């Protein structure tokens, strides 16, 4: 029962996206317009904040009246009706009274109380099927932003939000939002949208940030600064946790920390199975800032260096020199371990390499990956030359994304040869034996892996795309996300066929998708013959310990039996049974 000193505990159920537990105040951001600073006020300050709100509204109405007069003078009386509607919004007593009440009930500054009320109103409108009402949200956002700009800065804000430790609650977050977060202050995040396989969730797991997605109405029902617990294991956001709930999660957090510390002590141990079979565990990275994580986690190099953030973070593609410097920094930092650099993988659900004159009807089946690079040889040449130059200072390899057939590999290798000839003529050192690999993400590449293998030095299976292309499921679409099944029999057969083709031609095969970091599937991947697992830095120690707890012979026998199974669920359970018996304490 709620008391005067402790609000009632509220639990929002979502989807666990990244494991971990976070405890602290929440900071809420929503769509449409920027959130103002938020701070608590005393009861004695309520009337003052309500007056600040009234003055901001009056100033906004005055500005809109002036704009209305100016527009009528320029374009005629009819067009002035636009601002008349805006003014009417600011005279709606329902809105004015609700904001005044929110200031008093929340005991928060007027700007944020207004923001919270308007966001609740906007989110309600966005959920109405009628397109007319949805289109009016832009008008409300415009007026709301004007009001926020007109608050007088007559007091020093006492901010508790982005510059203090917090749990972030948002309608949705893009991958670039996630990358750009100040992780020094971020305890965890939760979103209304998203799925466990979205790029944002993948990045959260890579960074070790607890995350929950698919929280219903969290943005409009959560009050900023509320105390909360984010449970990334079970997929819960708990607001105003009771003392008993806090005690439970503190104990659970302590138990997880004990396991983490135990893993820390084994990070440098060899990743060999109990019967002496060695596998390489490497890391996936995208930012140079992650090098410290790689050095600390015990990874034996980088199995996937994504170059999109480097190449597409500004208005122009970085020069060859800038790219060479970045790649060289990674190569030096990791030496003597290898770094596998993936060439630009843009398009589809990732950032575009350049504006298109008209949208692609189906970007997932369109201009992306190696297709973009081959279509822009000058840009591709600069990246290849930069990678080659970095190979002079460390152990570097290159791999091409979204290869669908041999002709793409041949054209890319020919361009590498030309770049090598140029660098030789210019007297610039590089590794003449630079390993070249391809990502197997398209079913056609897996099916004809025996045709590709003679032309490359290794395969790296990108399971995220391979699954979605094989079962025709967009992994971020909540309507079909349940059909995105890593253990679908077709997916398992394609992985086995790729690995076998590599073995037949004397090349190794690694796994760099989400399956590589899912320790429920480690027995299956080892049994199928994978030689390398490339995972987020935060997962390296866990995957390494899983490998050290397994027996290759048992995993191989299980993988053979799996090929005769017809259901995804049965395949998952066969791998999970061995995982639970071998290292159940590591499973979330």
C-alpha positions, 0 to 999 in steps of 0.5 A: 500500500502506498504511504505518504513517504513512498509511492507505489511500486510500478513495474513495466514489462518489456523485452530484455535486450542487454543483461545487467542491473541499473539502479538510479533516477530516470531521465526521460526523452521523447520525440518531437522537441528537445527536453529541457533541464529538469530539477526538483522544487520545494513546495514554497516554489510552486506558485513562482514556477506557475507564474513563470509558466504563465509569463512564458505563455503570454510572451509566446502568444504575443510573438505569435500575434506579431507573426500572424499580423506580419503574415497577413500583411505579406500573404493575405488574411487567410494564411494568418489562420495558421497562427490563430490556431496556435494561439488558441492552443495556448488559451486552452484552459485544459492545457493551462490547468493541467500544466499548473497542476503538474508543477504542483504534483511533480514538484518539478520546474515549470519547463519540464512540467510543461514538456511532460504534459505536452509530450503526453498529449502528443503521444496520445495523438500519435496513436490515433489512426486518423492521419489528420490528428497525427499531422497536427502534432507538428503544430503542437511541437512548434508551439511547445518549443516556442514556449520552452524558449520563452521561459525566463532563466531567472534561477540557477537550474539544479539539474539531475539528468544527463550530467549525473548518473541516470537511467535513460527512458526514450521512445526509441534510440537510433544506433548513432544515439547509442554510440553518442551517449556519454556512457560515464553517466549512463546506468542503462536505458529502456525504450518503447520501441525496438527488438532484441535484435535491433542495432541499438540493442546489439550496441548496448550489449557490445558496450555492456549497458543494461537495456530493455526494449518494447516497454509499453507507454514508458515515455508518457507514464514515467516521471523524470527523476523517479527512482528506478531499477532497470532489470536487463535480465528479465526485461523490467523497469521498476519505478519507485521500488519498495525496500524489499525489491531494492534489497532483492536487486542489490543481492542479485547485483552482488551475485552477478558481480561475483561471477564477473570478478571470477571471469576477470581472473580467467581473462588471459587463460587459453580458450581451449576446450577440455579435450584440448581444442583451441578457438580464438575469441576476438572482439567486435569494435566500431570506435577507437575508444573501444580499444581500451576495452579490447585490451582489458577483456582478454580478446585475441585481436579484433574479428570485426572492425566496423568502419561505418562510424569512421567513414560516415560520421561527418559530412564527407568521407575521411581522406585516405590519410585520416583513414590510414591513421585510424586503422594504424592506431588499431593495428598498433594497439592490438599487435601482435594480435590481428585486426580484421577490417570490414570495408564500408557496409552502408545502405539498407538499415544502416546509414546511406553513403550518399543521398539517393535521388529517390528512395529505394523500394526495398533497401534491404535488397538494394544498394548496400555493402560491397555493392556500394563500394564497387559502384564507387571505386574512387571511394573504395580505392581510398579505403583499401589503400588506407587498410594496406598502409595500416598493414605495415604496422600490425597484423591486418586483414580485410573482409568484404560485406554482403558478398553474394557471388564470385564476381564481386570477390574477383572485382574487389581483389582486382582493385586490391591488386591495383592498390598494391601496385600503386603503393609499390610504385610510391614506395609505401610499405604494406603487407603483400600477403594481406589476408582477404576474407568475405562475410557470409551473410547472404544465402547465395554466398553460403550455398556457393561457399565452395566456389568462393573459398579458393579465392579468399583466405577466410570466411566470417559468417555474419549471422544477423543478416544470414538469419534475416535473409534466410527466413525473410524476417526483418529482425527489428520488425516487432510483427515478425521478430518472433520468426527470427530464429538463429537455430532455424534448421536452414540457418544451421545447415548453411553455417555447416555448409560454409564451414565444411567448404572452408575446411575442404579448401584449407581456410578457417571460418569465424562467426561474428554475428550475435550468435557468437556471443550467445553462450547458449549456442557456444556448444553448437557453434563449436560442434559445427566447426567454427574456429573463431568467435568474434563478440562484443568486448563485454562478452569475451570473458564469458564466451572464453569461459564457456569454451573452457568448460566444453568438450569438443567431442560432445559438441561435435556429436550434438551438432551432427544430431542437430542436422537431423532436427526439424524444429528451431526449438529442439535445436536450441534445447540440444545446445542449451542442455550442454551449456546448462550442464557445463556452465549453468552459472554463466547463463543469464 
